[in-house]
């Protein structure tokens, strides 16, 4: 697994130690997609239980992005962080780099699979005794709000990920219902505040990620108009996750965004 991680890292030309991220120069006429993809299954702190498929989930989400017949995002536009690479500093550095190059019509994707708890996410270098390197949701929002683009989509496959709501959203209920937006951050969350994000051995995936990928591959295109909006994607994931888990896992969505924002155009 470690050799494979190293191989992927070389492919995308990413060396955080030197803070060099090889991203394609933006095109003048066509919007680019930039992504930070994070998967943590192996935690340094033995007091934090390892996960079975979080790293595989991240690889599969990455594969969905670069699929030539699908999204076809250039590898140079994606930063992939798996296990020991997925430290708090590396995650924030990667996000800042993507934010710095994305223009007003570009799209930013952030995907995280791993442990979560109220108020934030658990990077691979978390110290559970002192709380050092705990990645607060507010820190993610602070970086993302600096981006010029209003198209920022976050997908969090973690336990208690619904606890992000209070940290991210600063508007009112009517804004969420009617799609008023300011920062443009839409965050899809795998579970409610006190819920587990479940994994299934027969599909070797987290259930949330499984349906997220299926939705992005076209199943969420309810209106058959060749575009998938964040509203369509969340509706597809929400209903399927609830059905498969018998309502034990209830995805949420939060943020300050336009619900008709297009996440993906289908070919």
C-alpha positions, 0 to 999 in steps of 0.5 A: 500500500505504501509503495502505491501511495508513493507511486500516486504521489509521484504521478501528480508531482506533489511534494509538500516538503518543498511546498511544490504542487504541479498544477496545470495553468488555468485555461482562459475559456474553460473552467478548471476543477481542482481537488484535495483528496484525503483518506486516513485508515492508518493512524499514528496514535494507537489510541485511535482505532484504524479504519478498514476502507478510508484509504480505499475510498479516497483512491476510488474517489480519485479514480472517479475524478481522473476517469477519461470517460467521466470527470477527466480532471487532470492529475496535475490538478489533484492533491492526494493525501493517504495515511501518513501523508494526511497530516493536519499541516499537509491538508491545510497546505494543500487546500491553501495551494488549491485556493491560491490558483482557483479562479472565479469560474473554477471549481474546488473539491475537498474529499475526506475519509477518516475519523471525525468527531464533534467540531472537526476531523482527525488527520493521521498525526492526531494526538488523542491525549493532547488534542494536538493536530485536531483539524477544526471545521472552522479552520477548513472554512477559513481557508475555503472562504479565501477562494475567489470561486463560489463553487466549493464542494466538500464531501466528508465521510466521517463519523459525527460529521454532521457536527460541522453544521454549526461551524460552517453555516452563518446564515439562516434557515431560509437561506438554506431552503431557498439557495441564497449564498455568499461563501459558496461552500457546500459540505455534504456530510456522511452522518449526523452529529451522533452517528457512525459513518458505516463501512460495508465489507461486501463493497469494501467501501464506506456507504456514503462514498459508495453512493457519492461516486455512483451519484457523480457517475450519473445516477444522481442526474434526476432531470436527465439534463446532463448536469448534476447539481449539489441538490440532486447529488445530495438527494440521491446520496441521502435517500440511498444511504438511509435506505441501506442502513435502515435510517441508522446513518443520515447524511446532512448538507450544510454551508452557504451555497447555491443549491443549483450549483453544478457539481459535474457535467456529464458527457 
